[in-house]
Amino acid sequence: MFTEICGKLRTCIYKKVAFSRPLGCNLRQLPVFRDFHNSVSCLRENDKALDELNATILRLQRRIDASKSISLQQKQTQEFPRNEKLLSFLLDNTLRSNVSDKETHSVPPKSKSVLPSEDNILVQRLGVPETSFNKYFQLEPTAESISHKSVLAPEVWKSRLDNLFRYSVPFEKCNLNQVIELVTHLPSSFRASYAKNILDCLKQVCLTPSVYLLNILLHASAKHSTLEETLNVYNAYNQFQLKPDNYTFVSLIIAYSLHKQIVKAFSLLSEMKRLKIEANTHVFNTYIAILYHERLYEQAWRLFDYMKFKSLQSQPDDKTYSYMISVCTAERKVEKALNLYQEMQERPINPLTPSSRTIDAILRALARYPRYHSKFWSIFEELRAEQWKPGAQTFVAFAQLFSYGGQVNSLKRWISRIWSMSGETPDAKTIELLFQYLFRAYSNVKFNQEPSLEQVPNEKTGDDASISSPSNQLSLKLPFLLSSSSGDITKEELIHEAKECYHYLQQYHPTVLSVHLRTTYMSIFKNHGCMDEVKEFYAKSFRPAKLPSSHVVSNQNETTCNKDLPFRDIHVYACAINGASVSNDFAFGYAVWLEYLHCKSYLPEVLNGDKIEFEITKSMIILFARNQFLHLAVKLLNETKDRHWKWTRRSLGIMHKVAFLSQDKPALDLIEEIVLD
């Protein structure tokens, strides 16, 4: 009898948990489990407890039947995914009326709706009308409810939360599940801003937070708060005597990396070892991502080899291979990226199937180099045969493919499709990205070779005809007409079309004309030898680099005329100096270089700044050597000897030739010394 009743009760418990267990909640924290153990203890001491145990079973069975009826009625009105159904029951059980734990789990819902009742403590203290609570917390059973996205403006969130924490005891008579559900519905920035308030209120009512709750607050603080505030949240683990986990340290790693403290981020491995926490794949993936963004590629490879050959609990996954393929792209090692892509699919133990993340990474690696474009198309055709569905990042890969290959017509058709599929004008960021690739394609067009066969995936004649038709209003928003891929285009026609595109942006989308986009447009003239256009655009479309007020000479007319133009950065100077070096325009190149030296210490830091500075120095040495200023080339080369740049015979070839013809032995010795080193 005892065994039979306990078995029935355990079955009821697990049926109930399957419908109503809140996310992140330990099963043994549920009151129904406490009822079970209490009832079993009483049963062992007193046979009269059989009646109480049977009553508990009936109460649980009624709860299950009520939950099933709610689910059935919801399914009849609308077909919901299973996880949305669980979310509805989760919210029903965690944000119900303020009753005791025993009443919460023993009394079936009075209403068929999943909305909380009118006496909800958190609702009242947040100052939210009950009729709008479903909109406030996204309780409507829609697809957006799963992602917990806020529908309120930030200022409304702030006023509501201020209203909540205005109470002397904000979390009075609230359980931990209600607090967790409140935090999960907050926007990430507000989780970080109110993390200290939430923890103080939990201490006030003697509630111990779960590791899950602290991880949510710590992750938000790592991305939106200062490092000191993030560490204060981490100290709460010790204050509440909770043991951190791998996800805790992932948030700390992100926090240190965002504040450029890479050494401290890696020192967390020692802390994990002290706490006897073995780092998993997620932790090492975070480290590899940091090393990739900090351009510490050698250390990323060492960590990847450790995951492959030494660690048993942190074997590389699809995300790991995606990061390492991106590292190969940054190092310009495309063959190594292809080997990694093949290795993950053919490794003998636990072979991996490439996800969209990995596929997009390998396609972007191949798209940057025209000699690998045939491999790009072969991989794409294989994936398309397997019914692979491209994602948003796949568009970037195709845009890179067409832009680096100089396939202007293919890129124009590709942009036209994206433009027309949206049904409306894209946002400013998308427009800037589209024309960034288009200007790069214009600059990479080659006129001294036969036109390559340009192709667009899933190309259909009918679609292209509809896009290029003058009657199509969407196509009229574009600054170009679609051209035949088989027709030749002259340099004059290309320059004219590029200028039309730029004038279109000036007229309809002036906000997207950033310094980066203007520099890419100027590189069209530079790559095609139109130095007059380069000089004119350099003078009229930028202001000199921004200097401190003490270094600026007041010029009222210039300030008024150019106040809307962007300041020149290192990319602008590099583009102009490189163009002057290629066309051997010494006067223009030397003038730009002097301006660059004057403003160099005040220019903002950019990615790969040292590499760009090396290109500027190399262009100026070529320009000095071509114009018989060998002593200036030698002086500049001596000044940069300690920079450890990789000089080659090819990069110093013109200087070596001039020094050899003029029998300048010191210059020849300097070149030999640098190249040999």
MOURBEL-V23632 format. One record per backbone hydrogen bond with DSSP energy under -1.0 kcal/mol. CO is the residue of the C=O (numbers start at 1). NH is the residue of the N-H. E is the energy in kcal/mol with one decimal. If there is no record, write none. Layout:
BEGIN
co: {CO/CO}
nh: {NH/NH}
e: {E/E}
END
This chain:
BEGIN
co: {1/2/3/4/5/6/7/8/9/10/11/12/13/14/16/17/22/26/27/30/30/31/32/33/34/35/36/37/38/39/40/41/42/46/47/48/49/50/51/52/53/54/55/56/57/58/59/60/61/62/63/64/65/66/67/68/69/70/71/72/73/74/81/82/83/84/85/86/87/88/89/90/91/97/100/101/103/117/120/121/122/123/129/130/132/133/134/140/142/153/154/155/156/157/158/159/160/161/164/169/171/175/176/177/178/179/180/181/183/187/188/189/190/194/195/196/197/198/199/200/201/202/203/210/211/212/213/214/215/216/217/218/219/220/221/226/227/228/229/230/231/233/234/235/236/237/245/246/247/248/249/250/251/252/253/254/255/256/257/261/262/263/266/267/268/269/270/271/272/273/280/281/282/283/284/285/286/287/288/289/290/291/292/295/296/297/298/299/300/301/302/303/304/305/306/306/317/318/319/320/321/322/323/324/325/326/327/328/333/334/335/336/337/338/339/340/342/343/344/355/356/357/358/359/360/361/362/363/366/369/370/372/373/374/375/376/377/378/379/380/381/383/384/393/394/395/396/397/398/399/400/401/402/406/407/408/409/410/411/412/413/414/415/416/417/418/427/428/429/430/431/432/433/434/435/436/437/438/439/440/456/460/461/462/463/464/469/472/474/475/490/491/492/493/494/495/496/497/498/499/500/501/502/503/504/505/509/510/512/514/515/516/517/518/519/521/522/523/524/525/526/529/530/531/532/533/534/535/536/537/543/548/555/556/557/558/562/566/569/570/571/572/573/574/575/576/577/578/579/580/584/585/586/587/588/589/590/591/592/593/594/595/596/599/600/606/608/609/610/611/612/613/614/615/616/617/618/619/620/621/622/623/624/625/629/630/631/632/633/634/635/638/640/645/648/650/652/653/654/655/656/657/658/659/663/664/665/666/667/668/669/670/671/672/673}
nh: {5/6/7/8/9/10/11/12/13/14/15/16/17/18/20/21/25/29/30/33/34/35/36/37/38/39/40/41/42/43/44/45/46/49/50/51/53/54/55/56/57/58/59/60/61/62/63/64/65/66/67/68/69/70/71/72/73/74/75/76/77/78/85/86/87/88/89/90/91/92/93/94/95/99/104/105/107/120/124/125/126/128/132/133/136/137/139/142/145/157/158/159/160/161/162/163/164/165/167/172/174/179/180/181/182/183/184/185/186/191/192/193/194/198/199/200/201/202/203/204/205/207/206/214/215/216/217/218/219/220/221/222/223/224/225/230/231/232/233/234/235/236/237/239/240/242/249/250/251/252/253/254/255/256/257/258/259/261/260/265/266/267/269/271/272/273/274/275/277/276/284/285/286/287/288/289/290/291/292/293/294/296/295/297/300/301/302/303/304/305/306/307/308/309/310/311/321/322/323/324/325/326/327/328/329/330/331/333/337/338/339/340/341/342/343/344/346/347/352/359/360/361/362/363/364/365/366/367/369/372/373/376/377/378/379/380/381/382/383/384/385/388/387/397/398/399/400/401/402/403/404/405/407/408/411/412/413/414/415/416/417/418/419/420/421/422/431/432/433/434/435/436/437/438/439/440/441/442/443/444/459/464/465/466/467/468/472/476/477/478/494/495/496/497/498/499/500/501/502/503/504/505/506/507/508/509/512/513/514/518/519/520/521/522/523/524/526/527/528/530/529/531/534/535/536/537/538/539/540/541/568/551/559/560/561/562/565/543/573/574/575/576/577/578/579/580/581/582/583/585/586/589/590/591/592/593/594/595/596/597/598/599/600/602/603/609/612/613/614/615/616/617/618/619/620/621/622/623/624/625/626/627/629/628/633/634/635/636/637/638/639/641/643/647/652/653/656/657/658/659/660/661/662/664/665/668/669/670/671/672/673/674/675/676/677}
e: {-2.4/-2.3/-2.2/-2.2/-2.6/-2.6/-2.1/-2.3/-2.4/-2.3/-2.1/-2.5/-2.7/-1.8/-2.5/-2.2/-1.5/-1.6/-1.4/-1.1/-1.3/-2.6/-1.8/-2.5/-2.5/-2.5/-2.4/-2.2/-2.4/-2.2/-1.9/-1.1/-2.6/-1.5/-1.7/-1.1/-2.5/-2.5/-2.0/-2.0/-2.1/-2.3/-2.4/-2.4/-2.4/-2.3/-1.8/-2.3/-2.5/-2.5/-2.3/-2.4/-2.2/-2.1/-2.3/-2.4/-2.3/-2.3/-2.1/-1.7/-1.4/-2.2/-1.7/-2.2/-2.0/-2.3/-2.2/-2.6/-2.7/-2.0/-1.8/-1.9/-2.1/-1.6/-2.6/-1.7/-2.4/-1.2/-2.1/-2.4/-2.0/-1.7/-1.3/-1.0/-2.2/-2.4/-2.4/-2.7/-1.0/-2.1/-2.4/-2.0/-2.4/-2.7/-2.6/-1.8/-1.7/-2.6/-1.3/-1.6/-1.8/-1.4/-2.6/-2.3/-1.9/-2.4/-2.5/-1.0/-1.0/-1.8/-1.8/-2.0/-2.2/-2.4/-2.3/-2.4/-2.3/-1.8/-2.0/-1.8/-1.3/-2.9/-1.2/-2.1/-2.4/-1.6/-2.1/-2.8/-2.5/-1.9/-2.3/-2.3/-1.1/-1.8/-2.4/-2.0/-2.3/-1.7/-1.6/-1.9/-1.9/-1.0/-1.5/-2.0/-2.3/-3.4/-1.5/-1.8/-1.6/-1.6/-2.6/-2.2/-2.2/-2.5/-2.3/-2.4/-1.1/-2.9/-1.7/-1.6/-1.9/-1.5/-1.4/-1.1/-2.4/-2.0/-2.2/-1.8/-3.1/-1.1/-1.7/-2.6/-1.6/-1.9/-2.4/-2.3/-2.0/-2.5/-2.3/-2.2/-2.1/-2.8/-1.2/-1.0/-1.5/-2.1/-1.9/-2.2/-2.2/-2.4/-1.9/-2.1/-1.8/-2.7/-2.0/-2.0/-2.0/-1.8/-2.1/-2.2/-2.2/-1.8/-2.0/-2.2/-2.0/-2.2/-2.0/-3.0/-1.6/-2.3/-2.0/-2.1/-2.2/-2.0/-2.7/-2.3/-1.3/-1.2/-3.3/-2.6/-2.5/-1.6/-2.4/-2.3/-2.2/-1.8/-2.0/-2.0/-1.1/-2.3/-1.5/-1.9/-2.1/-1.9/-2.4/-2.2/-2.4/-1.9/-2.3/-2.5/-1.9/-2.2/-1.5/-1.6/-2.2/-2.6/-2.4/-2.2/-2.3/-2.3/-2.7/-1.2/-2.4/-1.6/-2.1/-2.5/-2.2/-2.2/-2.8/-2.4/-1.9/-2.0/-2.8/-2.5/-2.7/-1.2/-2.3/-2.4/-1.9/-2.6/-2.4/-1.6/-1.9/-1.9/-2.6/-1.7/-2.1/-2.2/-2.0/-1.3/-1.0/-2.1/-2.4/-2.0/-2.1/-2.5/-1.7/-1.0/-1.2/-1.3/-2.2/-2.6/-2.3/-2.4/-2.5/-2.2/-2.0/-2.0/-2.1/-2.5/-2.1/-1.9/-2.2/-1.9/-2.7/-1.6/-1.4/-1.2/-2.3/-2.4/-2.3/-2.0/-2.0/-2.3/-1.7/-1.1/-1.8/-2.8/-1.2/-2.8/-1.3/-1.1/-1.6/-2.6/-2.2/-2.7/-2.6/-2.0/-2.2/-2.1/-2.2/-2.0/-2.4/-2.2/-2.1/-2.4/-1.4/-2.6/-1.8/-2.3/-2.3/-2.3/-2.6/-2.4/-2.0/-2.2/-2.2/-2.3/-2.2/-2.5/-1.0/-2.3/-2.9/-1.8/-2.3/-2.2/-2.3/-1.9/-2.3/-2.5/-1.9/-1.8/-1.2/-1.6/-1.2/-1.3/-2.0/-2.2/-1.8/-1.8/-2.1/-2.3/-2.5/-2.2/-2.2/-2.2/-1.9/-2.2/-2.8/-2.4/-2.4/-1.3/-3.0/-1.4/-1.6/-2.6/-2.1/-2.3/-2.2/-2.3/-1.9/-1.2/-1.3/-1.4/-1.6/-1.2/-2.4/-2.3/-2.4/-2.5/-2.3/-2.2/-2.0/-2.6/-1.2/-2.0/-2.7/-2.2/-2.1/-2.3/-2.5/-2.3/-2.6/-2.4/-1.9}
END
